[in-house]
Every structure is written in C-alpha cells, then in structure tokens.
Amino acid sequence: MDVTSGPLLSVLMCVYNGERHVEAAIESVLNQTYTDFEFIILDDGSTDTTPDILARFAARDDRIRLLKNETNKGVPASSTIGFRAASGTYVARMDADDVMHEMRFEKQMAFLAKHPEVGLLGTDTFTTDQDLKLFGTVKYPRSSGMLKWLLYFYMTLHHPTCVMRAEVVQKVGYYREKFRIGSDFDLFNRMRFHTEFAMVPEPLYYYRHWGGNISMQSTLALEKSFVMSLTEAISTLLGRSISEEQAAAFRNLGRRLTGFGFPETPEAVQDAVALAIEVFEKFGAQQPLSRKERWEIRHHLALIHVQRSEYILPQSPKLARSLAWKAIQYSPFIVVTVLGKMSRRLVRRLTKTGDKLPD
C-alpha cells in the first residue's frame, strides 16, 4: 500500500470472466460526480473477453490502472493485491456485476470528511434482477455500535458498498485466503475494534441477483465460512476458545427459525443464550456505546430471548418461561413488541379463516 501520493480515494474492483456485466459496472464508476480517484481493476485470470473490455476502457480513461493475475487466485488474494497497490487513503470496493448510483462517492467522501474516526462506511442497497429491474431495498443498521454488535449474528454491511480506510485494513492483515468465500465478513470482524463503522442512510448501490453471484452459488460454504470466522471473533473477544458448534448455535440466535443443520435442543438454546449474554458484557466493556446504542442492543438481546422462548416452548415450557422473563428484564419495552406481533398474527389468522375481530 502506497499512500504517499495520488488521490484521496482508490476504487478497487476484482473481476473474473465478467464479460456479461463488467462494462456497466465500469461505466457506473467512471460516471461518478466525485471524479478525483484512481480506479484499480484486477483481472483475476479471466479466460473470456474480459481482458479486451478492460483494455478498451483503460485506453479511454487514465484513471484506470489495470492489474492482472496470470492464474485465478480468488477474491481474498486478489483483493489483498489490489489493496497493496492502492495509493488512496481510502479504498472503495466495487463488484464487477453490479452498478452504483452516480453520487455514491460524493456522498461517502463528504461523510468521511466530517467523521475522520470512521474507517468502514457502507450504504443501503437496491436489489435488482439480472436486468437491473428493482425489486427491493436493503437497509442496514445506522450506528457504529449496532453495526458491530449485529455483525456477531449476520452481515451488517454490504461489502461492495463500503469505503475503507486503507491503513486499518493493512493493520488487521488484509483479506485472508483461508476464507475463499466470506472473506469480507472475516475482514469486518477483525476491523471491529480498530475503527468506527458507519452507514450512509440511503441506497447508493444496485446489487444484481443472478446465477453468477459467488454468494448465490455457495450458500452452505458461505455459512461454514461465517461460522469459522465467528468462532475466532468470539474467542478473541472472550479471551478463551469456543467451538464451531457453539459459534453455530450462537449465530442461529440471529435467525427467527433454525437452519443449516444446527439443531436447537433446550440445552443448546440455553448455552447459546448464555454465550450471547457473555459476549454482550465483553463487547460493552470494549466498545464505547451511546445510551441509545446500549438500549438497542439490550432490546435485541430481549428479542433473542423471546424468539427462542417461542421456539422452545413445546420442548421445555420451564425454559421458555425463564427466557421470556429474562427478555423483560433486558428490555421492558419488549412486551410492546410481543403484543404487537401477537395482534398482527391474530389479524392474519382471522383474515385467513374469515372470522370477525372480537368487539
């Protein structure tokens, strides 16, 4: 990484056999209203017409720097090569099959100028089909505390929307090749206590759903990668080792339903909830939290208790009652949330059966 010269922002995009969508991706970068950046495009050993497409764009715009792997090295290795070549203080990520809003960089760089403590900044995301037809918007947590806390349960930032402070990524050791899938989740886990996270609260990125997405192709492999990274992250936080089975049960707490082959017995639920409480206490001791953030995290813990209470009720009514009571202790407001959910379920059930609401 060379940050001694050049623009403040480097843009990094890795591509492998991306001829189908890479032109649109490049155009969306070059058409940004914020224009002072270098654009590093790393061809990860493509065997289609991608190299010709990249060469044509590089000849047209001198902001583009082309790098090439002679053989396919994968996303983590290629991302690290690109980061090391970047000259910017900040590095923005971009995927070769998506497009971005024309004001993405302008808004992110303005935010970072006002918040120098932030080293990882994302945006909300538009979701589209393969032809960029919109079908939804994904909104992410807003505060640094919640982005970091919820990262223990699921991905809270969309990697290609992120601008990262290069020195922080260097400090934590870049992307790790043992996470060939899910290396972004692993990177963010390691960045957690080295910088602040933030979110531009509007969608500035168009995520294209199609069969070529790496994450779409490898759901189970991605889950295993997440569990492996989470095992390490929680063990580091607690100062003691936990097993991948414990990490998997913990991660399952972030879901409304169980899945991915991790069964939830009463004992497993009790252990996972106890681990969540321990993680909360350690996290709160290390991460400066505002009063609002602490309340939001406690409410999330209460919600976990309620959801697991509901799930485990048929197997262990005693444990279910205990979890429900602890939920109220963590956040009395959870009662309002639960009553709201119950009333919505009642309305749906009555609507489905044709019955009338009681007077």
C-alpha positions as CSV (number, residue, x, y, z in Angstrom):
1,M,0.0,0.0,0.0
2,D,1.4,3.3,-1.1
3,V,-0.4,6.4,0.3
4,T,2.3,8.9,-0.2
5,S,1.0,10.3,-3.5
6,G,-2.1,10.2,-5.7
7,P,-5.8,10.9,-5.0
8,L,-7.5,10.5,-1.6
9,L,-9.7,7.7,-3.0
10,S,-8.8,4.5,-4.7
11,V,-11.5,2.3,-6.2
12,L,-10.8,-1.4,-6.3
13,M,-12.7,-3.9,-8.4
14,C,-11.7,-7.5,-9.0
15,V,-13.2,-9.4,-11.9
16,Y,-13.0,-13.0,-13.2
17,N,-14.8,-13.8,-16.5
18,G,-17.0,-10.8,-16.1
19,E,-17.8,-10.1,-19.8
20,R,-21.5,-10.2,-19.2
21,H,-21.8,-7.2,-16.8
22,V,-18.4,-5.6,-16.3
23,E,-18.9,-2.8,-18.9
24,A,-22.0,-1.5,-16.9
25,A,-20.0,-1.7,-13.7
26,I,-17.1,0.3,-15.1
27,E,-19.3,2.9,-16.6
28,S,-21.1,3.5,-13.3
29,V,-17.7,4.1,-11.6
30,L,-16.4,6.4,-14.3
31,N,-19.6,8.4,-14.3
32,Q,-19.4,9.4,-10.6
33,T,-20.0,13.0,-9.7
34,Y,-16.9,12.7,-7.5
35,T,-14.1,12.4,-10.1
36,D,-10.8,12.5,-8.2
37,F,-9.9,8.9,-7.8
38,E,-7.8,6.1,-9.2
39,F,-9.6,3.0,-10.4
40,I,-7.8,-0.2,-9.9
41,I,-9.2,-3.1,-11.9
42,L,-7.7,-6.5,-11.2
43,D,-8.3,-9.2,-13.7
44,D,-8.1,-12.5,-11.8
45,G,-7.0,-14.7,-14.7
46,S,-10.1,-14.3,-16.9
47,T,-10.4,-16.6,-19.9
48,D,-13.3,-14.8,-21.7
49,T,-13.2,-11.4,-23.4
50,T,-12.9,-9.5,-20.1
51,P,-9.2,-8.5,-20.8
52,D,-10.2,-6.9,-24.1
53,I,-13.0,-5.0,-22.4
54,L,-10.7,-3.7,-19.7
55,A,-8.0,-2.7,-22.2
56,R,-10.5,-0.7,-24.1
57,F,-11.7,1.3,-21.0
58,A,-8.1,1.8,-19.8
59,A,-7.2,3.4,-23.2
60,R,-10.2,5.8,-22.8
61,D,-9.7,6.9,-19.2
62,D,-6.3,7.4,-17.5
63,R,-7.8,7.0,-14.0
64,I,-7.9,3.3,-14.7
65,R,-4.9,1.1,-13.5
66,L,-5.1,-2.5,-14.8
67,L,-3.6,-5.4,-12.8
68,K,-3.6,-9.0,-13.8
69,N,-3.2,-12.4,-12.2
70,E,-1.9,-14.9,-14.7
71,T,-3.9,-17.6,-12.9
72,N,-7.1,-17.4,-11.0
73,K,-6.2,-16.6,-7.3
74,G,-9.7,-16.0,-5.9
75,V,-11.3,-13.0,-4.2
76,P,-9.3,-12.7,-1.0
77,A,-5.9,-12.9,-2.6
78,S,-6.9,-10.6,-5.5
79,S,-8.4,-8.1,-3.0
80,T,-5.2,-8.0,-1.0
81,I,-3.1,-7.5,-4.1
82,G,-5.4,-4.6,-5.1
83,F,-5.2,-3.0,-1.6
84,R,-1.5,-3.2,-1.6
85,A,-1.3,-1.4,-4.9
86,A,-3.8,1.4,-3.9
87,S,-2.4,4.9,-3.3
88,G,-5.5,6.4,-1.7
89,T,-6.1,7.0,2.0
90,Y,-9.5,5.4,1.4
91,V,-10.3,2.4,-0.8
92,A,-13.8,1.9,-2.2
93,R,-14.9,-1.6,-3.2
94,M,-17.0,-2.4,-6.2
95,D,-18.2,-5.7,-7.7
96,A,-17.9,-6.4,-11.4
97,D,-21.5,-7.4,-11.9
98,D,-23.3,-4.5,-10.2
99,V,-23.7,-0.8,-10.7
100,M,-23.6,2.2,-8.3
101,H,-25.6,5.4,-8.0
102,E,-23.7,8.3,-9.6
103,M,-23.5,10.2,-6.3
104,R,-22.2,7.3,-4.2
105,F,-18.6,8.5,-3.9
106,E,-19.6,12.2,-3.5
107,K,-21.8,11.4,-0.5
108,Q,-19.4,8.8,1.1
109,M,-16.4,11.1,0.8
110,A,-18.3,14.0,2.2
111,F,-19.4,11.9,5.2
112,L,-15.8,10.7,5.8
113,A,-14.5,14.3,5.7
114,K,-16.9,15.1,8.6
115,H,-16.2,11.8,10.5
116,P,-12.5,11.1,10.5
117,E,-12.9,8.4,13.2
118,V,-14.8,6.2,10.7
119,G,-12.8,3.6,8.9
120,L,-15.6,1.5,7.4
121,L,-18.5,3.2,5.7
122,G,-21.3,1.4,3.8
123,T,-24.6,2.4,2.2
124,D,-28.0,0.9,1.8
125,T,-28.6,-1.2,-1.3
126,F,-31.1,-1.6,-4.1
127,T,-31.7,-5.2,-5.0
128,T,-32.4,-5.9,-8.7
129,D,-32.8,-8.8,-11.1
130,Q,-30.2,-9.6,-13.8
131,D,-31.6,-6.8,-16.0
132,L,-31.4,-4.2,-13.1
133,K,-35.1,-4.1,-12.6
134,L,-35.7,-3.0,-9.0
135,F,-37.4,-5.4,-6.6
136,G,-36.4,-4.2,-3.2
137,T,-34.2,-2.1,-0.9
138,V,-32.0,-3.4,1.9
139,K,-31.5,-1.1,4.9
140,Y,-28.7,-1.7,7.4
141,P,-28.1,-0.6,11.0
142,R,-27.2,3.0,11.4
143,S,-24.9,3.4,14.4
144,S,-21.3,2.0,14.8
145,G,-22.4,0.1,18.0
146,M,-25.2,-1.7,16.3
147,L,-23.3,-2.4,13.1
148,K,-20.6,-4.0,15.2
149,W,-22.9,-5.8,17.6
150,L,-25.2,-7.3,15.0
151,L,-22.1,-8.4,12.9
152,Y,-21.8,-11.2,15.5
153,F,-25.0,-12.6,14.1
154,Y,-25.1,-11.6,10.4
155,M,-23.5,-9.4,7.8
156,T,-24.4,-5.8,8.6
157,L,-22.6,-4.1,5.7
158,H,-22.7,-4.9,2.0
159,H,-19.1,-5.2,1.1
160,P,-19.1,-3.6,-2.4
161,T,-20.8,-0.5,-1.0
162,C,-18.0,0.1,1.5
163,V,-15.3,2.7,1.6
164,M,-12.5,1.6,4.0
165,R,-9.5,3.4,5.5
166,A,-6.6,1.7,3.9
167,E,-4.3,1.8,7.0
168,V,-6.9,0.0,9.1
169,V,-7.2,-2.8,6.5
170,Q,-3.4,-3.0,6.5
171,K,-3.3,-3.1,10.3
172,V,-5.6,-6.1,10.6
173,G,-3.8,-8.1,7.8
174,Y,-6.0,-7.5,4.7
175,Y,-8.2,-10.3,3.4
176,R,-7.3,-13.9,4.5
177,E,-7.1,-16.6,1.8
178,K,-8.4,-19.3,4.1
179,F,-11.8,-17.6,3.7
180,R,-12.1,-18.0,-0.1
181,I,-15.8,-17.3,0.4
182,G,-16.9,-14.9,3.1
183,S,-13.6,-13.1,3.3
184,D,-15.4,-9.8,3.7
185,F,-17.3,-11.0,6.9
186,D,-13.9,-12.1,8.3
187,L,-12.3,-8.8,7.5
188,F,-15.1,-6.8,9.1
189,N,-14.9,-9.0,12.2
190,R,-11.2,-8.1,12.6
191,M,-11.7,-4.4,11.9
192,R,-14.4,-4.2,14.7
193,F,-12.2,-2.9,17.5
194,H,-9.8,-0.9,15.3
195,T,-12.1,1.8,13.9
196,E,-15.6,3.0,13.9
197,F,-18.2,1.8,11.4
198,A,-20.9,3.9,9.8
199,M,-23.7,3.9,7.2
200,V,-24.9,6.5,4.7
201,P,-28.6,6.0,5.3
202,E,-29.7,5.8,1.7
203,P,-29.4,3.2,-1.1
204,L,-26.4,4.2,-3.4
205,Y,-25.7,0.7,-4.9
206,Y,-27.6,-1.7,-7.2
207,Y,-27.0,-5.3,-6.3
208,R,-27.7,-7.6,-9.2
209,H,-29.2,-11.0,-8.4
210,W,-28.2,-13.6,-11.0
211,G,-26.7,-17.0,-11.2
212,G,-23.1,-15.8,-11.4
213,N,-23.0,-14.2,-7.9
214,I,-20.5,-16.0,-5.8
215,S,-22.7,-15.9,-2.7
216,M,-25.7,-17.1,-4.7
217,Q,-23.7,-20.2,-5.8
218,S,-22.3,-21.2,-2.4
219,T,-24.8,-20.7,0.4
220,L,-23.7,-23.7,2.5
221,A,-20.0,-23.0,2.0
222,L,-20.6,-19.4,2.9
223,E,-22.4,-20.4,6.1
224,K,-19.4,-22.6,7.1
225,S,-17.0,-19.7,6.5
226,F,-19.1,-17.4,8.6
227,V,-19.1,-19.9,11.5
228,M,-15.4,-20.3,11.3
229,S,-14.8,-16.6,11.3
230,L,-17.3,-16.1,14.1
231,T,-15.6,-18.8,16.2
232,E,-12.4,-16.8,16.0
233,A,-14.0,-13.4,16.6
234,I,-15.9,-14.5,19.8
235,S,-12.9,-16.5,21.1
236,T,-10.8,-13.3,20.7
237,L,-13.4,-11.2,22.4
238,L,-13.8,-13.5,25.4
239,G,-10.1,-14.4,25.7
240,R,-11.0,-18.1,25.6
241,S,-11.7,-20.7,22.9
242,I,-15.2,-21.7,21.9
243,S,-16.0,-24.5,19.4
244,E,-17.5,-24.1,16.0
245,E,-20.6,-25.8,17.3
246,Q,-21.0,-23.1,19.9
247,A,-20.5,-20.4,17.3
248,A,-23.1,-22.0,15.0
249,A,-25.6,-22.2,17.8
250,F,-24.8,-18.5,18.7
251,R,-25.2,-17.4,15.0
252,N,-28.6,-19.3,14.9
253,L,-29.8,-16.9,17.6
254,G,-29.9,-14.2,14.9
255,R,-32.5,-16.2,12.9
256,R,-36.2,-16.4,13.5
257,L,-36.0,-20.1,12.5
258,T,-33.3,-22.7,12.8
259,G,-31.4,-23.8,9.8
260,F,-28.2,-25.0,8.1
261,G,-28.2,-28.3,10.1
262,F,-27.7,-26.8,13.5
263,P,-30.5,-28.4,15.7
264,E,-31.7,-26.5,18.7
265,T,-32.3,-28.6,21.8
266,P,-33.3,-26.9,25.1
267,E,-29.7,-27.4,26.3
268,A,-28.2,-25.8,23.1
269,V,-30.6,-22.8,23.3
270,Q,-29.7,-22.3,27.0
271,D,-26.0,-22.4,26.3
272,A,-26.3,-20.1,23.2
273,V,-28.3,-17.5,25.1
274,A,-25.7,-17.6,28.0
275,L,-22.9,-17.1,25.4
276,A,-24.8,-14.1,23.9
277,I,-25.0,-12.5,27.3
278,E,-21.3,-13.0,27.9
279,V,-20.5,-11.6,24.5
280,F,-22.7,-8.6,25.2
281,E,-20.9,-7.9,28.5
282,K,-17.5,-8.1,27.0
283,F,-18.5,-6.2,23.9
284,G,-20.0,-3.4,26.0
285,A,-16.8,-3.2,28.0
286,Q,-14.6,-2.8,25.0
287,Q,-16.8,-0.7,22.6
288,P,-17.8,2.8,23.6
289,L,-21.6,2.8,23.3
290,S,-24.1,5.7,23.5
291,R,-27.1,5.4,25.7
292,K,-29.3,4.7,22.6
293,E,-26.9,2.0,21.3
294,R,-26.9,0.3,24.6
295,W,-30.7,0.3,24.8
296,E,-30.9,-1.0,21.2
297,I,-28.5,-3.9,22.0
298,R,-30.4,-4.8,25.1
299,H,-33.6,-4.8,23.1
300,H,-32.0,-7.1,20.6
301,L,-31.0,-9.4,23.4
302,A,-34.5,-9.4,24.7
303,L,-35.8,-10.2,21.2
304,I,-33.5,-13.2,21.0
305,H,-34.9,-14.4,24.3
306,V,-38.5,-14.1,23.2
307,Q,-37.9,-15.8,19.8
308,R,-36.1,-18.7,21.4
309,S,-38.7,-18.9,24.1
310,E,-41.4,-19.2,21.5
311,Y,-39.4,-21.9,19.6
312,I,-38.5,-24.0,22.6
313,L,-41.9,-23.8,24.3
314,P,-43.2,-27.2,23.1
315,Q,-40.0,-28.9,24.3
316,S,-39.4,-27.1,27.6
317,P,-42.1,-24.8,29.0
318,K,-40.0,-24.1,32.0
319,L,-37.1,-22.9,30.0
320,A,-39.4,-20.9,27.7
321,R,-40.9,-19.1,30.7
322,S,-37.4,-18.3,32.0
323,L,-36.3,-16.9,28.7
324,A,-39.4,-14.8,28.4
325,W,-38.9,-13.3,31.9
326,K,-35.2,-12.5,31.2
327,A,-36.4,-10.8,28.0
328,I,-38.5,-8.4,30.1
329,Q,-35.5,-7.8,32.4
330,Y,-33.3,-6.8,29.5
331,S,-35.9,-4.6,27.9
332,P,-39.4,-4.0,29.4
333,F,-40.4,-2.5,26.0
334,I,-40.2,-6.0,24.6
335,V,-43.7,-6.5,25.9
336,V,-45.0,-3.9,23.4
337,T,-43.1,-5.6,20.6
338,V,-44.5,-9.0,21.5
339,L,-48.1,-7.8,21.9
340,G,-47.8,-6.1,18.5
341,K,-46.6,-9.3,16.9
342,M,-49.4,-11.3,18.6
343,S,-52.1,-8.8,17.4
344,R,-50.7,-9.0,13.8
345,R,-50.8,-12.8,13.9
346,L,-54.4,-12.7,15.2
347,V,-55.4,-10.4,12.4
348,R,-53.8,-12.6,9.8
349,R,-55.4,-15.7,11.2
350,L,-58.8,-14.2,11.4
351,T,-58.5,-12.8,7.9
352,K,-57.5,-16.3,6.6
353,T,-60.4,-18.1,8.3
354,G,-63.0,-15.4,7.6
355,D,-63.8,-14.8,11.3
356,K,-64.5,-11.4,12.7
357,L,-62.4,-9.5,15.2
358,P,-64.0,-9.5,18.7
359,D,-65.9,-6.4,19.8
